[in-house]
């Protein structure tokens, strides 16, 4: 669904600080359009982030430290190619999201499980780090819009924010799900309801598009993690008993199929048929 949104300093940069047309055209579409496919794959990635970390840590016996080293190295390689690309490439982009989801989970788990930092503290810590990232991003670029990721600096802010959203979502989800005893599937229902409220507020009450996007983005992390736990954990713990191996491979297979589909159809590209976008960094509509 497409909704017109009024231009302001949050949804798009000012005329004086926007990148030049030459720069924007040479770095076009570093992120996908926000469509239904985007949210489906994002939730699948968050689920894999939870189950894949557990799979490598526990099932394969790598341990938390070795798993963290391996996945961090893989993330650095993926982001190297992501930053090298001059436009949005589905395979590279979504591989980076999967890996940053795993790394964000591992960071939260390292602090909570190995170092004994309370989940309340880690949740507050990552919330503060995310807020600082947004503040510096906006102070520097005068926009937080994902439609304006057309420079290397904006892309750096973008991926840093994503890392903290995954770490924050993991800590907040674990706090709500485990420490408060809510359970996996009740957590799924509650978080899904919150995301639905954000969508209604955006579509019906004109909640700022950028604020709505990032709020929903954060909430998809505990949503996906709870789905992953609910599918992988044994029935005695309220799960489906598929295990981390089965759950991880099922979701990875679905992600791969969707990424191949998007690579072929290009339905999540933001450029028009001629290959150029009329307003590269200040769109007049947001797709949700």
C-alpha positions as CSV (number, residue, x, y, z in Angstrom):
1,X,0.0,0.0,0.0
2,X,1.4,3.4,-0.9
3,X,0.7,6.4,1.3
4,X,1.8,10.0,0.6
5,X,3.8,11.6,3.4
6,X,4.6,15.2,3.9
7,X,8.2,16.2,3.4
8,X,10.0,17.2,6.6
9,X,13.5,17.1,8.1
10,X,13.1,13.6,9.3
11,X,11.7,11.9,6.2
12,X,14.1,13.5,3.8
13,X,17.2,15.8,3.9
14,X,17.1,19.5,3.2
15,X,17.8,20.9,-0.2
16,X,21.2,22.2,1.0
17,X,22.5,18.9,2.5
18,X,21.3,16.3,0.0
19,X,24.0,14.4,-2.0
20,X,24.7,15.6,-5.5
21,X,22.7,14.0,-8.3
22,X,26.0,12.4,-9.6
23,X,26.8,10.9,-6.2
24,X,23.2,9.6,-5.8
25,X,23.1,8.0,-9.2
26,X,26.4,6.2,-8.7
27,X,25.2,4.8,-5.3
28,X,21.6,4.0,-6.2
29,X,19.4,1.7,-4.2
30,X,21.7,0.4,-1.4
31,X,18.7,-0.9,0.4
32,X,15.4,-2.4,-0.8
33,X,12.0,-0.8,-1.1
34,X,9.9,-1.4,2.1
35,X,7.3,-3.9,0.7
36,X,5.6,-6.9,2.1
37,X,8.6,-9.0,0.9
38,X,10.9,-6.8,3.0
39,X,9.0,-7.5,6.2
40,X,8.7,-11.2,5.5
41,X,12.4,-11.7,4.8
42,X,13.3,-9.5,7.8
43,X,11.2,-11.6,10.2
44,X,12.7,-14.8,8.7
45,X,16.2,-13.3,9.2
46,X,15.6,-12.6,12.8
47,X,14.4,-16.1,13.3
48,X,17.5,-17.5,11.8
49,X,19.6,-15.1,13.9
50,X,18.2,-16.8,17.0
51,X,18.3,-20.4,15.9
52,X,21.5,-20.3,13.9
53,X,23.4,-18.8,16.8
54,X,22.0,-21.6,19.1
55,X,22.8,-24.2,16.4
56,X,26.5,-23.3,16.1
57,X,26.9,-22.6,19.8
58,X,25.2,-25.7,21.2
59,X,24.5,-28.3,18.5
60,X,27.8,-28.0,16.7
61,X,29.6,-27.3,20.0
62,X,31.5,-24.2,18.8
63,X,30.8,-22.4,22.0
64,X,29.8,-18.8,22.3
65,X,33.3,-17.3,21.7
66,X,34.2,-19.4,18.6
67,X,30.7,-18.8,17.2
68,X,31.1,-15.1,17.7
69,X,34.5,-15.0,16.0
70,X,33.3,-17.0,13.0
71,X,30.1,-15.1,12.4
72,X,31.7,-11.7,13.0
73,X,34.4,-12.5,10.4
74,X,31.6,-13.7,8.0
75,X,29.7,-10.4,8.7
76,X,32.8,-8.3,8.0
77,X,33.3,-10.0,4.6
78,X,29.6,-9.6,3.7
79,X,29.6,-6.0,4.6
80,X,32.8,-5.4,2.6
81,X,30.9,-6.5,-0.5
82,X,27.8,-4.7,0.5
83,X,29.7,-1.4,0.8
84,X,31.6,-2.1,-2.5
85,X,28.3,-2.5,-4.4
86,X,27.0,0.6,-6.1
87,X,23.4,-0.3,-5.8
88,X,21.1,-2.7,-3.9
89,X,22.0,-6.4,-4.6
90,X,19.4,-8.7,-3.0
91,X,21.8,-11.6,-2.3
92,X,24.5,-9.4,-0.7
93,X,22.1,-7.2,1.2
94,X,20.1,-10.1,2.8
95,X,23.2,-12.2,3.5
96,X,24.4,-9.2,5.5
97,X,21.1,-8.9,7.4
98,X,21.2,-12.6,8.3
99,X,24.7,-12.4,9.5
100,X,24.2,-9.2,11.5
101,X,21.1,-10.8,13.0
102,X,23.3,-13.7,14.3
103,X,26.0,-11.3,15.5
104,X,23.5,-9.1,17.3
105,X,22.1,-12.1,19.0
106,X,25.6,-13.3,20.0
107,X,26.6,-9.9,21.4
108,X,23.5,-9.9,23.6
109,X,24.1,-13.5,24.7
110,X,27.7,-12.8,25.5
111,X,26.9,-10.0,27.8
112,X,24.0,-11.8,29.5
113,X,25.2,-15.4,29.6
114,X,29.0,-15.2,29.8
115,X,29.5,-11.9,31.6
116,X,26.4,-12.1,33.7
117,X,25.1,-8.6,32.8
118,X,21.3,-8.5,33.7
119,X,19.0,-8.4,30.7
120,X,17.5,-5.2,32.1
121,X,20.9,-3.5,31.8
122,X,21.7,-4.9,28.3
123,X,18.3,-3.8,27.1
124,X,18.8,-0.2,28.4
125,X,22.4,-0.2,27.1
126,X,21.5,-1.2,23.5
127,X,18.5,1.3,23.6
128,X,20.9,4.1,24.5
129,X,23.5,3.0,21.9
130,X,20.7,3.0,19.2
131,X,19.4,6.4,20.3
132,X,23.0,7.8,20.1
133,X,23.4,6.3,16.6
134,X,20.1,7.9,15.5
135,X,21.1,11.2,17.1
136,X,24.5,11.4,15.4
137,X,23.0,10.2,12.1
138,X,20.4,12.9,12.1
139,X,22.8,15.6,13.3
140,X,25.2,14.7,10.5
141,X,22.8,14.0,7.6
142,X,19.5,15.7,8.7
143,X,17.6,12.5,7.8
144,X,17.0,9.0,9.1
145,X,15.1,7.9,6.0
146,X,16.2,4.6,4.5
147,X,15.2,6.0,1.1
148,X,18.3,8.2,1.3
149,X,21.1,5.6,1.8
150,X,23.1,6.9,-1.2
151,X,26.4,7.7,0.5
152,X,29.0,5.6,2.3
153,X,28.5,7.6,5.5
154,X,24.7,7.1,5.5
155,X,25.2,3.4,4.9
156,X,27.6,3.1,7.8
157,X,24.9,4.7,10.1
158,X,22.3,2.4,8.6
159,X,24.2,-0.8,9.4
160,X,25.3,0.3,12.8
161,X,21.6,1.1,13.6
162,X,20.6,-2.3,12.4
163,X,23.2,-4.0,14.5
164,X,21.9,-2.3,17.6
165,X,18.3,-3.0,16.7
166,X,19.1,-6.7,16.6
167,X,21.0,-6.6,19.9
168,X,18.3,-4.6,21.5
169,X,15.5,-6.8,20.2
170,X,17.4,-9.9,21.5
171,X,17.8,-8.5,25.0
172,X,14.3,-7.1,25.2
173,X,12.8,-10.3,23.8
174,X,14.7,-12.5,26.2
175,X,13.8,-10.2,29.1
176,X,10.1,-10.3,28.2
177,X,10.0,-13.9,27.0
178,X,12.1,-15.7,29.6
179,X,12.7,-13.6,32.7
180,X,9.0,-12.4,32.9
181,X,7.7,-15.9,32.0
182,X,5.4,-14.8,29.2
183,X,6.2,-17.7,26.9
184,X,7.2,-18.0,23.2
185,X,3.8,-17.9,21.5
186,X,2.2,-15.3,23.8
187,X,5.2,-13.1,23.1
188,X,4.6,-13.6,19.3
189,X,1.0,-12.5,19.7
190,X,1.8,-9.4,21.9
191,X,4.7,-8.2,19.6
192,X,2.6,-8.8,16.5
193,X,-0.2,-6.7,18.0
194,X,2.3,-3.9,18.7
195,X,3.5,-3.9,15.1
196,X,-0.1,-3.9,13.9
197,X,-0.8,-0.8,16.1
198,X,2.2,0.9,14.6
199,X,0.9,0.2,11.1
200,X,-2.5,1.6,12.0
201,X,-0.9,4.7,13.6
202,X,1.1,5.3,10.4
203,X,-1.7,4.6,7.9
204,X,-4.6,6.1,9.9
205,X,-3.1,8.6,12.2
206,X,-0.2,9.8,10.0
207,X,2.5,8.6,12.4
208,X,5.8,9.7,10.9
209,X,7.0,7.1,8.3
210,X,10.6,7.0,9.5
211,X,9.6,6.6,13.2
212,X,7.0,3.9,12.3
213,X,9.6,2.0,10.2
214,X,12.3,1.9,12.9
215,X,9.8,1.1,15.7
216,X,8.5,-1.9,13.6
217,X,12.0,-2.9,12.7
218,X,13.0,-3.2,16.3
219,X,9.9,-5.2,17.2
220,X,10.4,-7.7,14.4
221,X,13.5,-8.9,16.3
222,X,11.7,-10.3,19.4
223,X,8.9,-11.4,17.0
224,X,11.2,-13.5,14.9
225,X,13.2,-14.8,17.8
226,X,10.1,-16.0,19.6
227,X,8.9,-17.7,16.5
228,X,12.3,-19.4,16.2
229,X,12.3,-20.5,19.8
230,X,8.7,-21.6,19.6
231,X,9.5,-23.8,16.6
232,X,12.8,-25.2,17.8
233,X,12.2,-25.8,21.5
234,X,10.7,-29.2,22.7
235,X,7.0,-29.5,23.3
236,X,7.5,-29.7,27.1
237,X,8.8,-26.1,26.9
238,X,6.0,-24.9,24.7
239,X,7.7,-25.4,21.4
240,X,7.1,-27.5,18.3
241,X,10.3,-29.6,18.8
242,X,11.8,-29.0,15.3
243,X,15.2,-28.2,16.9
244,X,17.6,-25.5,15.9
245,X,18.9,-27.5,13.0
246,X,15.6,-28.0,11.3
247,X,14.3,-24.6,12.1
248,X,17.4,-22.9,10.8
249,X,17.5,-24.8,7.5
250,X,13.8,-24.3,6.9
251,X,14.0,-20.6,7.3
252,X,17.2,-20.3,5.4
253,X,15.7,-22.2,2.5
254,X,12.7,-19.8,2.4
255,X,15.0,-16.8,2.6
256,X,17.0,-18.1,-0.3
257,X,13.9,-18.8,-2.4
258,X,12.6,-15.3,-1.8
259,X,16.0,-13.6,-2.5
260,X,16.2,-15.5,-5.8
261,X,12.7,-14.4,-6.6
262,X,13.5,-10.7,-5.9
263,X,16.7,-10.9,-7.8
264,X,14.8,-12.2,-10.9
265,X,11.7,-10.0,-10.7
266,X,13.3,-6.9,-9.2
267,X,10.0,-6.0,-7.5
268,X,11.7,-4.5,-4.5
269,X,13.9,-2.1,-6.5
270,X,13.1,1.6,-6.0
271,X,14.1,3.0,-9.4
272,X,11.6,3.6,-12.2
273,X,11.6,1.8,-15.5
274,X,14.3,4.0,-16.9
275,X,16.6,3.0,-14.1
276,X,16.8,6.4,-12.5
277,X,14.7,7.7,-9.7
278,X,13.2,11.2,-10.0
279,X,13.8,12.0,-6.3
280,X,16.5,9.7,-5.1
281,X,16.7,10.9,-1.5
282,X,13.4,12.7,-0.9
283,X,10.6,10.4,-2.0
284,X,7.0,11.6,-1.8
285,X,5.6,8.2,-0.8
286,X,6.5,5.3,1.5
287,X,5.5,1.8,0.8
288,X,4.4,-0.2,3.8
